[in-house]
Amino acid sequence: MFPPTSTSGKNSNSLASDLGTQGRNHPPFEAERGRRTDEMKVEVLQVGVDGQEEGEEVKFWQVHRWQRASKLKLLVFIVALAGIITVFAVLPTYEYLEAYAEWSEDKIAAGVFALAGLYIVLTVLLFPCSLLTILAGLLFGLPIAIPTVVIAATIGSTVAFVLGRYLLQEWVKKMAGRYKVMSAVYQVMSRNGFKVSILLRLSPVIPFNALNYALSLTEISLIHYVVSTFFGIIPGTVLFCFIGSTAQSISEATSGDYIDSEGGAGRAILFFVGLALTILVTIGISWFARRELKKEMALEGPPTTPTDSPHPAATGPSTAE
């Protein structure tokens, strides 16, 4: 996580400093939009801080409601994971996948649309889709899996973004308040929202599905959001699709018969080198994006105080929890 960066030497965890980051001028025709966005910022920054007075420092040892909720979510995740493992152990899951793969080979268009539709729904419902991306690579190969996943993920992200901006604002404010880095993100989004949105996609600072909703509270336009999401998710999609497309090759490459065959050892070496390079490139892109994101936050400069902000919403505590 990256706390709000300040060159003034103030504690980055100061709630007063966080609340003073909305002092930006908007053109007259954007005044109302800017006022609503600033109100959202203040409300988000208030969420998850229990019993804190304005200007009081948030101690690292204080337990917030979202942290307690995270324990419950961890328990739910463990139970769900145990359930998935049980399903794979008890039910003929492999046979189901084989049947779906055979059906997809005969009706590839229907198989692609079925997977894309499921991907969109799971994205909106905040379900992680990494395994589904790997499955796409396994079933369809890279030429089909990559564009299918990128387009489906972009559509699902856009639906989540629109829902968050127009229908689920209160819930999104509470959800976004769980990530302290969002207070810094909101500072830089109004200055260079398109670039920051791409960097957030490339760097796993905030989970993909949560970021879809969190960005709906910013001033980024819908078209900039869609384009930045589309290009920002390509590296990760390529990696997971590559893993899926080579899943069968992994078992072949590590088998004695494959290595002992003519030229098998060389092909196995090339395969693992290619896999390692793909992973390293993805990690390198993520590291670069994280570094650039830090620079963007550092360029924001020292935050203004609440009394300096021209927006009424930034001069007092929000009524949101």
C-alpha positions as CSV (number, residue, x, y, z in Angstrom):
1,M,0.0,0.0,0.0
2,F,1.2,3.5,-0.7
3,P,0.2,6.2,1.8
4,P,-0.5,9.7,0.5
5,T,2.8,11.3,-0.3
6,S,3.6,14.7,1.2
7,T,6.7,16.7,0.7
8,S,6.0,18.8,3.8
9,G,7.2,16.2,6.2
10,K,3.8,15.6,7.7
11,N,2.7,12.2,8.9
12,S,1.1,10.5,5.9
13,N,-1.4,8.8,8.2
14,S,-2.8,12.1,9.5
15,L,-6.5,12.3,8.8
16,A,-6.3,16.0,8.8
17,S,-3.8,15.9,6.0
18,D,-5.9,13.4,4.1
19,L,-9.0,15.6,4.4
20,G,-7.0,18.6,3.0
21,T,-6.3,17.0,-0.3
22,Q,-9.4,18.3,-2.1
23,G,-8.2,21.9,-2.7
24,R,-8.4,22.0,-6.5
25,N,-10.0,24.5,-8.8
26,H,-12.5,23.3,-11.4
27,P,-13.6,25.2,-14.5
28,P,-17.1,26.7,-14.0
29,F,-18.8,24.1,-16.1
30,E,-17.2,21.3,-14.0
31,A,-17.9,23.0,-10.6
32,E,-20.9,20.8,-9.7
33,R,-19.1,17.7,-10.8
34,G,-16.0,18.7,-8.8
35,R,-18.2,19.4,-5.7
36,R,-19.8,16.0,-5.8
37,T,-16.4,14.3,-6.3
38,D,-14.9,16.1,-3.3
39,E,-17.9,15.1,-1.2
40,M,-17.2,11.5,-2.1
41,K,-13.5,11.8,-1.3
42,V,-14.2,13.1,2.2
43,E,-16.8,10.4,2.9
44,V,-14.4,7.7,1.7
45,L,-11.6,9.0,3.8
46,Q,-13.9,8.9,6.8
47,V,-14.9,5.3,6.3
48,G,-13.1,2.7,8.4
49,V,-11.7,5.1,11.0
50,D,-13.6,4.4,14.2
51,G,-13.7,7.0,17.0
52,Q,-11.2,9.4,15.3
53,E,-11.7,13.1,15.7
54,E,-10.8,15.5,12.9
55,G,-7.0,15.9,12.8
56,E,-6.4,13.0,15.2
57,E,-3.6,10.7,14.1
58,V,-4.7,7.2,13.2
59,K,-2.6,4.7,15.1
60,F,-1.3,1.6,13.5
61,W,-2.5,-0.6,16.4
62,Q,-6.1,0.6,16.2
63,V,-8.5,-2.0,14.9
64,H,-11.0,-0.8,12.3
65,R,-14.3,-2.3,11.4
66,W,-13.0,-3.2,8.0
67,Q,-10.2,-5.2,9.5
68,R,-12.6,-7.2,11.6
69,A,-14.7,-7.7,8.5
70,S,-11.6,-8.9,6.7
71,K,-11.2,-11.7,9.2
72,L,-14.8,-12.8,8.4
73,K,-14.0,-12.6,4.7
74,L,-10.9,-14.7,5.3
75,L,-13.0,-17.3,7.0
76,V,-15.5,-17.3,4.2
77,F,-12.7,-17.6,1.7
78,I,-11.2,-20.6,3.5
79,V,-14.6,-22.3,3.6
80,A,-15.2,-21.6,0.0
81,L,-11.7,-22.9,-1.0
82,A,-12.4,-26.0,1.0
83,G,-15.7,-26.4,-0.8
84,I,-14.0,-26.0,-4.2
85,I,-11.4,-28.6,-3.3
86,T,-14.2,-31.0,-2.1
87,V,-16.1,-30.5,-5.3
88,F,-13.0,-31.3,-7.4
89,A,-12.3,-34.3,-5.2
90,V,-15.8,-35.8,-5.1
91,L,-17.3,-34.8,-8.5
92,P,-15.9,-35.8,-11.8
93,T,-14.7,-32.2,-12.5
94,Y,-12.0,-33.3,-14.9
95,E,-14.6,-35.1,-17.0
96,Y,-16.8,-32.0,-17.0
97,L,-13.9,-29.9,-18.2
98,E,-13.1,-32.5,-20.9
99,A,-16.7,-32.5,-22.0
100,Y,-16.8,-28.7,-22.1
101,A,-13.5,-28.7,-24.1
102,E,-14.9,-31.2,-26.6
103,W,-18.1,-29.1,-26.9
104,S,-16.1,-25.9,-27.4
105,E,-14.1,-27.6,-30.1
106,D,-17.2,-28.4,-32.0
107,K,-18.9,-25.1,-31.3
108,I,-16.1,-22.8,-30.5
109,A,-18.1,-19.6,-30.9
110,A,-20.7,-20.7,-28.4
111,G,-17.9,-21.8,-26.0
112,V,-16.2,-18.4,-26.2
113,F,-19.4,-16.5,-25.6
114,A,-20.3,-18.8,-22.7
115,L,-17.0,-18.2,-21.0
116,A,-17.1,-14.5,-21.7
117,G,-20.6,-14.2,-20.3
118,L,-19.5,-16.0,-17.1
119,Y,-16.4,-13.8,-16.9
120,I,-18.5,-10.6,-17.1
121,V,-21.0,-11.7,-14.4
122,L,-18.2,-12.9,-12.0
123,T,-16.3,-9.6,-12.5
124,V,-19.4,-7.5,-11.5
125,L,-20.0,-9.8,-8.5
126,L,-16.4,-9.3,-7.3
127,F,-15.3,-12.9,-7.8
128,P,-11.7,-13.4,-8.7
129,C,-11.3,-14.6,-12.3
130,S,-7.7,-15.7,-12.4
131,L,-8.6,-19.4,-12.6
132,L,-11.2,-18.6,-15.3
133,T,-8.4,-16.8,-17.3
134,I,-6.2,-19.8,-17.0
135,L,-9.1,-22.1,-18.1
136,A,-9.6,-19.9,-21.2
137,G,-5.9,-20.4,-22.1
138,L,-6.2,-24.1,-21.6
139,L,-9.4,-24.5,-23.7
140,F,-8.9,-22.0,-26.5
141,G,-5.2,-21.2,-26.7
142,L,-3.6,-17.8,-26.8
143,P,-4.9,-16.4,-30.1
144,I,-8.5,-16.8,-28.9
145,A,-8.2,-16.7,-25.1
146,I,-6.4,-13.3,-24.8
147,P,-8.8,-11.2,-26.8
148,T,-11.8,-13.0,-25.2
149,V,-10.6,-12.4,-21.7
150,V,-9.5,-8.8,-22.3
151,I,-12.8,-7.9,-23.9
152,A,-14.9,-9.7,-21.3
153,A,-13.0,-8.3,-18.4
154,T,-13.3,-4.8,-19.8
155,I,-17.0,-5.1,-20.3
156,G,-17.5,-6.5,-16.8
157,S,-15.3,-3.7,-15.3
158,T,-17.3,-1.1,-17.2
159,V,-20.6,-2.4,-15.9
160,A,-19.2,-2.3,-12.3
161,F,-17.9,1.2,-12.9
162,V,-21.3,2.5,-14.1
163,L,-23.1,0.7,-11.2
164,G,-20.7,2.2,-8.7
165,R,-21.0,5.7,-10.1
166,Y,-24.8,5.9,-10.5
167,L,-26.4,3.3,-8.3
168,L,-24.1,2.0,-5.5
169,Q,-22.3,5.2,-4.4
170,E,-22.8,4.7,-0.6
171,W,-21.7,1.1,-0.7
172,V,-18.6,1.9,-2.9
173,K,-17.6,4.7,-0.4
174,K,-17.5,2.1,2.4
175,M,-15.7,-0.4,0.3
176,A,-13.1,2.0,-1.0
177,G,-12.4,3.2,2.5
178,R,-10.8,-0.1,3.2
179,Y,-7.8,0.8,1.1
180,K,-5.8,3.7,2.6
181,V,-4.0,4.2,-0.8
182,M,-7.3,5.5,-2.2
183,S,-6.8,8.8,-0.3
184,A,-3.7,9.3,-2.4
185,V,-5.2,8.0,-5.6
186,Y,-8.0,10.6,-5.4
187,Q,-5.4,13.4,-5.1
188,V,-3.7,12.5,-8.4
189,M,-6.7,11.3,-10.4
190,S,-8.0,14.8,-11.1
191,R,-4.6,15.8,-12.6
192,N,-3.8,12.7,-14.7
193,G,-6.6,10.2,-14.2
194,F,-5.9,8.3,-17.4
195,K,-2.3,7.5,-16.6
196,V,-2.9,6.7,-13.0
197,S,-5.7,4.4,-14.0
198,I,-3.4,2.4,-16.3
199,L,-0.7,2.3,-13.6
200,L,-3.2,1.0,-11.1
201,R,-4.2,-1.8,-13.5
202,L,-0.6,-2.7,-14.1
203,S,0.4,-2.7,-10.4
204,P,-1.6,-4.9,-8.1
205,V,-2.0,-2.1,-5.4
206,I,-5.7,-2.7,-5.2
207,P,-7.5,-5.9,-6.2
208,F,-8.8,-5.8,-9.8
209,N,-12.5,-6.1,-9.1
210,A,-12.4,-3.7,-6.1
211,L,-10.7,-1.1,-8.2
212,N,-13.5,-1.3,-10.8
213,Y,-15.9,0.2,-8.2
214,A,-13.4,2.4,-6.4
215,L,-12.5,4.3,-9.6
216,S,-16.2,5.1,-10.0
217,L,-15.8,7.7,-7.3
218,T,-13.1,9.6,-9.1
219,E,-13.4,12.2,-11.9
220,I,-12.1,10.0,-14.6
221,S,-14.4,9.9,-17.7
222,L,-16.0,6.7,-18.9
223,I,-14.1,6.6,-22.1
224,H,-10.7,7.1,-20.3
225,Y,-11.7,4.4,-17.8
226,V,-12.6,1.9,-20.5
227,V,-9.4,2.5,-22.6
228,S,-7.1,2.4,-19.6
229,T,-8.7,-0.8,-18.3
230,F,-8.5,-2.4,-21.7
231,F,-4.7,-1.8,-22.1
232,G,-3.9,-2.1,-18.4
233,I,-5.1,-5.6,-18.0
234,I,-3.3,-7.0,-21.1
235,P,0.0,-8.1,-19.4
236,G,-1.6,-10.0,-16.6
237,T,-4.1,-11.6,-19.1
238,V,-1.2,-12.8,-21.3
239,L,0.5,-14.3,-18.3
240,F,-2.5,-16.3,-17.0
241,C,-3.6,-17.3,-20.5
242,F,0.0,-18.5,-21.2
243,I,-0.1,-20.6,-18.1
244,G,-3.4,-22.1,-19.1
245,S,-2.3,-22.8,-22.7
246,T,0.8,-24.6,-21.6
247,A,-0.7,-26.5,-18.7
248,Q,-0.7,-29.7,-20.8
249,S,2.8,-28.9,-22.0
250,I,4.0,-28.7,-18.4
251,S,3.0,-32.3,-17.8
252,E,4.5,-33.3,-21.1
253,A,7.7,-31.4,-20.6
254,T,8.4,-32.9,-17.2
255,S,7.6,-36.5,-18.3
256,G,10.5,-38.9,-19.0
257,D,9.2,-39.9,-22.4
258,Y,9.0,-36.3,-23.6
259,I,12.6,-35.5,-22.4
260,D,14.0,-38.8,-23.8
261,S,12.4,-38.2,-27.2
262,E,14.4,-36.7,-30.0
263,G,14.9,-33.1,-29.3
264,G,12.7,-33.3,-26.3
265,A,15.2,-31.9,-23.8
266,G,15.8,-28.9,-26.0
267,R,12.1,-28.2,-26.3
268,A,11.6,-28.6,-22.6
269,I,14.3,-26.1,-21.9
270,L,12.9,-23.6,-24.4
271,F,9.4,-24.0,-22.9
272,F,10.6,-23.3,-19.3
273,V,12.7,-20.4,-20.4
274,G,9.7,-18.9,-22.2
275,L,7.5,-19.4,-19.2
276,A,10.2,-17.8,-16.9
277,L,10.6,-14.8,-19.3
278,T,6.8,-14.2,-19.4
279,I,6.6,-14.2,-15.7
280,L,9.7,-11.9,-15.4
281,V,8.3,-9.4,-17.9
282,T,5.0,-9.3,-16.1
283,I,6.7,-8.7,-12.8
284,G,8.9,-6.0,-14.4
285,I,5.9,-4.2,-15.8
286,S,4.2,-4.3,-12.4
287,W,7.4,-3.0,-10.7
288,F,7.7,-0.2,-13.2
289,A,4.0,0.8,-12.8
290,R,4.4,0.8,-9.0
291,R,7.4,3.1,-9.2
292,E,5.6,5.5,-11.6
293,L,2.6,5.5,-9.4
294,K,4.8,6.6,-6.5
295,K,6.2,9.4,-8.7
296,E,2.7,10.6,-9.6
297,M,1.8,10.7,-5.9
298,A,5.0,12.5,-5.0
299,L,4.3,15.2,-7.7
300,E,1.1,16.0,-6.1
301,G,3.0,18.1,-3.5
302,P,2.0,19.0,0.1
303,P,-1.7,18.8,0.8
304,T,-3.7,21.8,1.6
305,T,-5.4,22.2,4.9
306,P,-9.1,21.8,5.2
307,T,-9.6,25.6,5.6
308,D,-7.7,26.2,2.4
309,S,-10.0,24.2,0.3
310,P,-12.5,26.1,-1.8
311,H,-15.0,23.3,-1.7
312,P,-17.5,23.3,1.2
313,A,-17.5,19.6,1.3
314,A,-13.9,19.5,2.4
315,T,-14.2,21.9,5.3
316,G,-15.8,19.6,7.7
317,P,-16.3,16.0,8.6
318,S,-18.6,13.9,6.5
319,T,-21.8,12.4,7.8
320,A,-20.9,9.0,6.3
321,E,-19.8,6.3,8.6
